[in-house]
Amino acid sequence: MAFAVTLITGGRLGDRFGHRPVFVAGAASLLAGCAPGTGVLLAPASRRVCSPG
């Protein structure tokens, strides 16, 4: 049941926003879920915020 809800919701989002952005968001979410800790998630964001330019 949970898979069906996810599949239907993903399909609707793909129809509305385009398949590529929905796929990229899903891939980013999967990679974030596989991160070993919060430092891995926060390091790129802090580097982007603290970098001059």
C-alpha positions in Angstrom: 0.0 0.0 0.0 2.8 2.4 0.9 4.6 1.7 -2.4 1.4 2.4 -4.3 0.9 5.7 -2.6 4.5 6.7 -3.3 4.2 5.6 -6.9 1.0 7.5 -7.6 2.3 10.7 -5.8 5.6 10.5 -7.7 3.7 10.2 -11.0 1.5 13.1 -10.3 4.4 15.3 -9.3 6.2 14.2 -12.5 3.3 15.2 -14.6 3.0 18.6 -12.9 6.7 19.6 -12.6 8.4 17.4 -15.1 10.1 14.1 -14.8 13.7 15.3 -14.6 13.2 17.6 -11.6 11.2 15.0 -9.7 13.9 12.4 -10.4 16.7 14.7 -9.3 14.8 15.5 -6.0 14.3 11.8 -5.4 17.9 11.0 -6.1 19.1 13.8 -3.7 16.7 12.5 -1.1 18.1 9.0 -1.5 21.7 10.2 -1.2 20.8 12.2 1.9 19.2 9.2 3.5 22.4 7.2 2.9 24.7 9.8 4.5 26.6 8.5 7.5 26.0 11.6 9.6 24.8 15.2 9.6 28.3 16.5 9.0 28.3 15.0 5.5 25.0 16.9 4.8 26.1 20.2 6.3 29.6 20.4 4.9 28.7 21.4 1.3 26.1 23.9 2.5 28.5 25.6 5.0 31.2 25.7 2.3 28.8 27.3 -0.1 27.7 29.9 2.5 31.2 30.7 3.8 33.0 30.9 0.5 33.8 34.4 -0.7 32.4 35.5 -4.0 
